[in-house]
Amino acid sequence: MTTVQPSFTIEPVDWNAWLETIDLAAATPEQIAVLEESTPTAKTSPYYLLLIHDVDALRERSRLFNAVMYGPKGLARADRELASVAVSRINGCVYCASVHAQRYAQLTKHPEVVQRIFDEGVDTTLDPRSRAIVDYSVKLTRAPNEMTAADLSSLRAVGLSDLEILDLTHVVAMFAWANRLLQTLGEPVRKET
């Protein structure tokens, strides 16, 4: 695998851990169980195979992630993915940006939206709803201490309910954390072809 770090891309990228990962063949039954309840790809993901060193933390992290990203009510899944892309773009997390750009493109059939965010930045031209979601996500990521009740007005103006705004806030906060885990425990690398 090449060690050249990729730039922001909608194409799949890999991630290399800087700390030792668990060998799946040597994993405990509890570790296997937590990997299986986390995500279908957890058993092959270096990220999950690193985090499984702390079974309890990974269990709670996965439950929280799944509730925030896949909750059946509230904010539309595509909007959650768009917010994840915006936060990851600001934080410089190439791996998360790639994964969630792919999911956004799959859900919306509009890969050009996230590609513009990658190429032109978070200030690129977007439809009003997307613009409000990205602007809120960016401000909360860059300057959470500057958030005020007025920051909710643009979200309400494009039809977001209080539950949807709460969901959006959860996504942004989760990715502030997720980006930092990925960026301090390893690095994105070009996917081998």
C-alpha positions, 0 to 999 in steps of 0.5 A: 500500500502506498503511503502517499496521502490522498487529497479530498476525494469522493473515491474510496481511500484506505486508512492505516493505523499508527498503533497496533491493531487486533489480529482478528484470529486472536480476538476474544469472543466479546471483541468479535461480538462488538465488531459484529454489532458495530458495522458490517465492515468492522472486522476488516477495518483497521480503524475498528480493529484498533478501537476494539482494544477498548471493548466498552468504548467501541461498543458505546461509540458504535451505538452512539454513531449508529443512533446519530447517523441512522436514526429513523426520525428527524433529519434526512439521512442525506442531510446527515451525510452532507453535514459529515462531509462539511465537518470533515472538510473543515477538520481536514479528515480526508478519510471521513470526508471520502466515506460520507461523500460516497454515502451522500452521492449514493443517497442523492445521486448528486456526487457533484455537490460534494465534489464542489465542496472538495474542490471549491471549499465549503463556501461553494454554491449550494441549494438553500437547504444544503447551504443552511446545513453546511453553514451551520455545520461549518460555524459549529465546527470552527467556532462553537463558542460563537453559536447563538440562538440566531444561528438556528434561524437559517435552518428554520427558514429552510424548513428544519424542525427542532428535532432535525436541528438537534440531529444536525447538531449531534452529527456535527459534534460526533464528527468533531470527535470522529475526525480527531480519532482518525487523524491522531491514530492513523492516516488516510492512504490511497486505495490500492488498485 
